[in-house]
Structure formats: C-alpha cells, structure tokens
C-alpha cells in the first residue's frame, strides 16, 4: 500500500510543483516561504504532529498555486495514509534533515520559476522518502 501511495503522490506532486513554478508570483512565493519556515520551526521543536501539518500546508499551497484542485482532492483523500507515512519517516534522524532540505530545494525551484527543476526536486524527494518508508515498514514486519 505504501508503494502505491508514493507512486500516486509522485505523479500528482511533480506535476503540481511544475505548474506551481510556472504560475508562482511574488505573493505565492511569500506564502510558500512562510509554510517552509513553519516546517523548520516544527522540526526544531521536534513536534511530529505540527511537522506533519506544516508539511501538508506546504503541499496544499503548491497545489493551490498550480491550480490543481482535483489533484489536491485526491491527495486529501489519501491524507490519513500519507500523514501516517510522513510521521513514520519524519521520526528518523536521516529524514528530518533530508526531508526539510528536499522541501527547501522544491521551494527554491518554484521561487526561481523553474518548472523543470521543481519537478526534479519532487521526484528526488519522494523517491528518497519512499525508499526510507519501505525500509522502516520492512523492519516493523
């Protein structure tokens, strides 16, 4: 199930990041930067719930700016499962730094209105997160 969720996320989020980078104006970039700061603050406070919520708000902003309302609805339907996987992977020390760093790279690509780079950053981020989730779930079995 986790593999399917990451596959769906990858398909939807790479397109959303691409289109977000095409559409993002100064106010959109400011809003997205605020969401990124919230993720960093939640990470510093080691608040898993706040970190998951802040990450979700970051992605919601990307989908909004991209004008991908239907895709966001699909993501929302999967959110309880996505949040469980996110919480699972965020607990590992290697993911806490790598995840925020990856999201920062996505933000910078959008900030620079570089849709190709935004798409690539999402691909790298979710590929890494999926591999980590798979390892964790195999260890739990």
C-alpha positions as CSV (number, residue, x, y, z in Angstrom):
1,X,0.0,0.0,0.0
2,X,2.8,2.4,0.9
3,X,4.4,1.9,-2.5
4,X,1.1,2.8,-4.3
5,X,0.6,5.9,-2.2
6,X,4.1,7.1,-3.0
7,X,3.5,6.4,-6.7
8,X,0.3,8.4,-6.7
9,X,2.0,11.2,-4.7
10,X,4.9,11.3,-7.2
11,X,2.6,11.6,-10.2
12,X,0.4,14.3,-8.7
13,X,3.1,16.3,-6.8
14,X,5.7,16.5,-9.6
15,X,3.0,18.0,-11.9
16,X,1.8,20.4,-9.2
17,X,5.3,21.6,-8.5
18,X,6.0,22.1,-12.2
19,X,2.8,24.1,-12.7
20,X,3.3,26.0,-9.4
21,X,6.7,27.1,-10.6
22,X,5.1,28.3,-13.8
23,X,2.4,30.2,-12.0
24,X,4.0,31.5,-8.8
25,X,4.0,35.2,-8.4
26,X,5.6,37.2,-5.5
27,X,2.7,36.7,-3.1
28,X,2.6,33.0,-3.8
29,X,6.3,32.7,-3.2
30,X,5.9,34.6,0.1
31,X,3.1,32.3,1.2
32,X,5.1,29.2,0.3
33,X,8.2,30.5,2.1
34,X,6.1,31.0,5.2
35,X,4.9,27.4,5.0
36,X,8.6,26.3,4.7
37,X,9.5,28.3,7.8
38,X,6.7,26.6,9.7
39,X,8.1,23.2,8.8
40,X,11.5,24.3,10.0
41,X,10.1,25.6,13.3
42,X,8.1,22.4,13.8
43,X,11.2,20.4,13.1
44,X,13.3,22.4,15.6
45,X,10.6,21.8,18.2
46,X,10.5,18.1,17.4
47,X,6.7,18.2,17.3
48,X,5.7,15.4,14.9
49,X,2.1,16.4,14.6
50,X,3.0,20.0,13.9
51,X,5.6,18.9,11.4
52,X,3.1,16.7,9.5
53,X,0.5,19.6,9.5
54,X,3.1,22.1,8.3
55,X,4.3,19.7,5.5
56,X,0.7,19.2,4.4
57,X,0.1,23.0,4.3
58,X,3.3,23.4,2.2
59,X,2.0,20.9,-0.3
60,X,-1.5,22.4,-0.3
61,X,-0.1,25.7,-1.2
62,X,1.8,24.2,-4.1
63,X,-1.4,22.6,-5.4
64,X,-3.4,25.8,-5.0
65,X,-0.8,27.9,-6.9
66,X,-0.7,25.2,-9.6
67,X,-4.5,25.3,-9.9
68,X,-4.6,21.5,-9.4
69,X,-7.8,21.4,-7.2
70,X,-8.9,17.9,-8.3
71,X,-5.4,16.5,-7.7
72,X,-5.4,18.1,-4.2
73,X,-8.8,16.5,-3.6
74,X,-7.2,13.1,-4.4
75,X,-4.3,13.8,-2.1
76,X,-6.7,14.8,0.7
77,X,-8.5,11.5,0.3
78,X,-5.2,9.8,0.9
79,X,-4.1,12.2,3.6
80,X,-4.6,9.9,6.6
81,X,-2.3,7.3,4.9
82,X,0.1,10.0,3.7
83,X,0.3,11.5,7.2
84,X,1.0,8.1,8.8
85,X,3.9,7.5,6.3
86,X,5.1,11.1,6.8
87,X,5.1,10.7,10.6
88,X,6.8,7.4,10.3
89,X,9.7,8.7,8.1
90,X,10.0,12.0,9.9
91,X,10.9,10.2,13.1
92,X,14.2,9.0,11.7
93,X,17.1,11.4,12.1
94,X,18.3,11.0,8.4
95,X,14.8,12.0,7.2
96,X,14.4,15.1,9.4
97,X,17.3,16.8,7.7
98,X,16.9,15.4,4.3
99,X,13.2,16.0,4.1
100,X,13.4,19.7,5.0
101,X,16.4,20.1,2.7
102,X,14.4,18.5,-0.1
103,X,11.4,20.7,0.5
104,X,13.7,23.7,0.6
105,X,15.0,22.7,-2.8
106,X,11.5,22.4,-4.1
107,X,10.7,25.9,-2.8
108,X,13.9,27.4,-4.4
109,X,13.0,25.9,-7.8
110,X,9.5,27.4,-7.5
111,X,10.9,30.7,-6.3
112,X,13.1,30.8,-9.4
113,X,10.1,29.9,-11.6
114,X,12.0,26.8,-12.8
115,X,9.3,24.2,-13.5
116,X,11.8,21.5,-14.7
117,X,13.9,21.8,-11.6
118,X,10.8,21.9,-9.4
119,X,9.6,18.6,-11.0
120,X,13.0,17.0,-10.5
121,X,13.2,18.1,-6.8
122,X,9.9,16.4,-6.1
123,X,11.0,13.3,-7.9
124,X,14.2,13.1,-5.8
125,X,12.3,14.0,-2.6
126,X,9.6,11.4,-2.9
127,X,11.9,8.7,-4.2
128,X,14.1,9.1,-1.1
129,X,11.1,9.2,1.2
130,X,9.5,6.1,-0.4
131,X,12.8,4.1,0.0
132,X,13.0,5.1,3.6
133,X,9.4,4.2,4.3
134,X,9.9,0.9,2.7
135,X,12.9,0.1,4.9
136,X,11.0,1.2,8.0
137,X,8.0,-0.9,7.2
138,X,10.1,-3.9,6.4
139,X,11.8,-3.6,9.8
140,X,8.4,-3.4,11.5
141,X,7.2,-6.6,9.9
